[in-house]
Amino acid sequence: MDGRAFDWIREELEELDRLGLRRFRRVRKRGQAGEFLLEGREVLHFGSNDYLGLAGHPRVVAAACRAACEFGWGAGGSPLVCGYTSLHEQLEQALADFQGTEAAIVFSSGYAANVGAISSLVGPGDVVYCDEANHASIWDGCRLSRADVRFFRHGDVEHLKDQLEKRGRYRRALVVTDTVFSIDGDLARLGELVDLAEKYDAMLLVDEAHALGVFGSHGRGLVEHAELLQAVPVRVATLSKALGSLGGFVAGPKAVIELIVNKARSYIFSTALPPPAIAAALEALSLLREMSFPGKELLLRAAWLREELRRQGWQVGPSQSQILSVVVGEPEKALRLSAGLLERGVFCPAMRPPTVAKGRSCLRISLNLSHTPEMLEQLVLALDQVRTQVPV
């Protein structure tokens, strides 16, 4: 770069290197869920959020191909201009039916769905209460709403209750939480959050991104698992994890969805999802609806793995789901551990600040139905072999 105006960028990158926080993209070729080709090597893949292994399912791939032939790839415009096809309408109706809500709206990403939903429900003069471990898209949605933001300690409903009691002058209040938290894989205390929201006249919005397809007898998410479908009327989730496609959605009462259509800038000013992605999500949703307790086996495998890793002496986070964290503390330790596993043919990504809190760098292990018991045993063996690189 010519001149000195951008010199600070070089210095900032060097500082990220010094702290062990610089990110690099890896080139993946074929493969998706359980195994993939990474930089020329076949490795076991424990970083994917394709929880049900549907991204490469023949029916999903075929549906995307048919839609590409009929509609082309791109949507050609934003949903409110010309990008809203009959496939988009079908998917929104199918999602509403699946979630048991009056309506649904599809966004270009789960990130956009959170930003759009939160900023539609609250604004200046309102207050939003956010679990401090929520996903970055929720944090950003809270801030971009221009409502006052109050963070409560992770999973601490007493802290939230104290804040709600001191609500004061605000016009409207919103409580927002992930249901399955994306790093440690622990679960929100949904029943208590429902009770608090009702007691203090606050709206409640939950993000089922990592619960959809895994929890509940029909895979509707943690809200179904907790038997709270009627008590939690507005729910956000993604199409890009258990459904193996692309995008996000909000399901809820028709009036809420109509408000979001008219107010959510991340919806109004984004090109609609490509029709093939919509068709893939529709077919994946159809596959999901054919399953009974789709996440049962996945959760059993995760429970086995947690026990094995704790038996080895690793500090495993408070997981109750298909996501596990192996906490090692400092970024360089997490990077060293991840590199040692990769040498043994196992890919587990290192999570470092700002994704996690300082001192909580870890490996995040994401399980999916493509992982066989033999693959899990290979992961356990590889972790045992690298113990000398990162003492526990």
N, C-alpha and C positions, 0 to 999 in steps of 0.2 A: 504494500500500500504506500502510495506517495504521500509526502507531507507528514506532519506530526499529529494531525487531528485524531488519527486512529491508533496512535502509539499505545494508548492505555489498554487496548484489546490484547496486545501481545503480553503486556504485564499481567493482565488478569488471567490469561491462560496459563502463564508460568506459575501464578499463585495457586491455581487449581491443581497443577501438576505437583506442586510442593505439598499440598494438603491431601493428595491422593483422591481428589474429587473430580478430575476431568473425565468426561464421558467420551467414548468412541463407539461408532457404529460397527457392527459385525455384519458381514455379508453372508446371508443364508441362501442356499440354493434349494434343492428339492427337499421334501419332507415337511412335516408340520407338527404333529402332536407328540408322539412318543420318541421318534428318532428323526434326525435331519442331517443334511450335509452342510457343515459349517466350515468355511474356509478350507475346503478340500478334504475334510475328515468326517466320517460317519460318527456321530455322537448321540448318546441318549439325551433327550431334551426335557429338562425339568423347569423350563421357563415359560412354557406356553399356557395361555388361558383358554385354550380350546378344550374346555373341561369335558365335554361329551364326545370329542373326536369327530364332530360333524363338519368341520371346515372342508375336509376332503372326501366326505361321503359321496358316493356315486350319484345319488338322487339330488343332492344339493348342487353338485357340479353340473349335472345335466340341466337342472332348472335354470341356472345362471346362463348356460349356453343358449338355451331356447329363448330366454328373454333378450340376450344380445342380438340374436338373429331377428327378433320381432321389433325391438325398440331401438337397437343400437346400444352403444355403451353409455355415453353421457346422457344426463337428464335434460340438458339444454337450457336450463334456467332455474330460478328459485321456485319454491313450491307455490308462491302466490302470483307468479307470472305465467310460466308455462311448463314447469318441471314436475308438476304433480300428475302422475299417470294413474291409470286404472289399477296398476300393480301397487302403487303407494296406498291407494284407497283400500284395496283388499288387505294389505298387511296391517294397516291401522285398525280395521275392523276385526281382523283375526287376533291381534294383540289385545284389544279391548275384550273380546270374547274369552280369550285365554285367562286374562287377569280378572275377569268378572266385573269390569267397570263399564261405564256408559260409553266411553270414548278413549282414543289414544292418538298421539301425534308422534311422528317419526322425525328425528333430527339426523344431521350428517355425522354425528359422533356422540358418544356418551358424554363427553366433555361439553359439547354444545347443548345437550339436553339439560344438564345440571345448571349451566349458566343461564339458559333461557327460562327454565322453570322457576328458579329462585328469583331472578330479576323481574319476572312477571308477577310474582306473588307479594313481593315486598319492595319498598323504595324509600326515598327520603321521608323521614317521620316515623318509620317503622323500625323494628329490631328483629334480628335473626340470631338464634342461639345455635352454635356449631360445635360439635364434638371436635376436639383438637386433633384427633387422629383421622378425621375425614379426608377423603381424596382431594387432591389439589383442585380438581374441577369444582368441587363444592366450596372450597375456600374462595376460589376466584368468583364463583357465582355470588357468594355472599358479599364480597367486596364491590363487585361491579353493580350490584343492585343499588348501591348508595344508601342502603339502610345501615343503621348502627349494628356492628357485629360484636357479639359477646361469645367468646370461646369458653366452653366448659371442659374440665379435665376429662380425659378419655374414660368413657364408661361410668363416670361419676354422676349418678342421678341426683345425689344429694346436693352436689355443687350446682347442677342445673336448677334444682328446686329453689335453692337460695337465690339464684339470679332471677328466676321467674317471679319470686315473691317481691323482688325489688324492681320490677318492670317499670313502674312509674308512668310517665307521660305518653308513652308510645301509642300510636294509632292501632297498628297491627303487630302481631308477634308470630314468628315462624321458628320451629325447631326442626333441624335437619341433621340426618345421620346416615352413614352407611349402615347396612345390615350385617354384612360380612366385611370386616376391615381388611384392606388389600395387602398389608405387610405381614401382620401376625396371624391373620385368619381367625381372629376372635369375633364374637357375635355381640351385636347391640342388645341391650336389655329392653326389648321392644315393649313388653307389657307395661313396664314402669314408665316408659316414655309416653305411651298412649294415655296412661292415667294422668300424668303431669300435664300433657297438652290439653286434655279435657278440663282438668281442674282450673287451669290458669287461662283458659280461652285462647289457646295458641294453635295455629295450624301446625301439622306435622307432615314432613316430606321425608321419604326414605329412598335410598339408592340401593337397589337390589343387584347391582352389576355382577358381584361375585356369588350371589345366592341363586339367581335365576338358573333353572335347569338342574340344580344340585339339591336344594332344600324343598321340602314339601312333597306330598304324595303325588302331585301332578307336575312338580318342578316349577311351581309359580314363584318360589322364593321363600325367604325366612318368614315373611308375613303369613304365608299359607302354613308353614311349619308351626308357627306360634298360634294358629287359628285366630288371626286378627285381620282377615281380609276386609271385613266390614268396618273395622275400627281405624284402618289406615287407608283412606280413600285415594291418596295421591302417591304414586310410586314411579320412580325413575329406574330404568335398567338399560342394558346395552344389547345390541344385536351382534356384537363382535367377540363375545366370549363363548358361553355355552351354545349359542346359536351359530357360531362360526362364520359370521358374515361381517358386516360393517354398519356402523351407525348406533344410535341410541333412541330411546323413546320415553315418553311420559304417558302413563295411563291414569285415568281418574274420571271424575264427574264431567259431564258434557260442558258445563259452564266454565270449569277450570281450563279444559282443553281449548275452548273458544277464546278465552282470555289469552292463553299462551300463543295461539295462532296470530292474534292481533298485537301482541306486545313483545314477544321474544325476538330480540335483534339477531340472535344466533340462528334463528329459523328464517326470519324475514329476509335477511341479507346474505344467505348462503345458497349456493346451488343445491338442488335436491340430490339425494343419493342416486347413483346410477341404477337404472332398472334391473340389471343383472344382480346387483347386490340385494335389491329388494326381493327378487325372485328367490335368491339363495336363502334369505332369511325366512321367507314364507315356507319353503320346503323344509328347512331345519325345524321350524315351529311345528309343522305337521309331523315330523319324525318324533319330536319331543312329546307331542300329544299322544303318540302311540305307545309311549313308555309308561310303566308303572314304577313309582319311586325311582326315578332315573339316577339320582345321586347316591342311592343306598350303598352300592358296592364301592363307589369312589370314597365315600366317607369311612367305610370299614378299612380300606387300604391306608387311608391317611392316619387312622387311629393306630394301626399296626406300625407304621413308619415312625410316628411320634414316640411310641414305646421303645422301639429299637434304638432310636437316636438318644433318648434319655438314658437308656441302659449303657450306651457307649460313654456317656458323660457330657454330651453336648448340652448347651443351654438352649432349649427349645422354647419359643415364645408360647403365649397362651392360646394356641390354635384350637379351634373346635370345628374346623372345616377342612377343605382340600388344600388350603394354603398353610404352609409351615415356614417359620423363620428359625434359622440357626444363628443365634446372636453371638458375635465375637468381639464387639466393642468398637475398635478403630478401623477406619477405612482401609488402611494398608493390609490389615489382617484379613478382612473380607476379600480383598482383591487377591491376596496370596492363596487363600483357600479356594476361591473360584478357579484360579489358574491351575492349582494342583489337581483339582477334579477334572478340568478339561484335558490335562495331560493323560488322564486315565479314561478318557472317552465319555465324560459326563459333563453336561453343561448345566450349571446352576448360577444364575446371575447374582452379583454382589449388589446389595442395596446400601447406599451411603447418603449422608446429608446432601441436599435438603430433603431427600425422599424419606429419610428416617431422622429421628432426633440425634443430636450429637452424643456419641458414646454408645449408640445402638446399631452400628453397622452390622450387617448380617448377610447370610445367604437366604434368598427366598426360594422355596421349593413349591412349585405349583404342580399338583397331580391332575391327571386326566384319565379317562377310561382306556386310553391306548397303552397306559403303563401296565405291564404284566407284573405278577409277583417276582419274576426273575429279574426284571429291570429294577424293581425296588431293592432287591437283595444286592444287585450290582452297585447301586447308589450307596447303600449302607457300607459295603466293603470298601468302596473308594474313599468314603469319608474316614473310615478307620485307618486307611493307609496314609492319609494326609495329616493325621493328628500331630505328627512331629513338626509339620510346617506351621500349624496354628495350635499351640497347646491349649487344652481345655481346662 
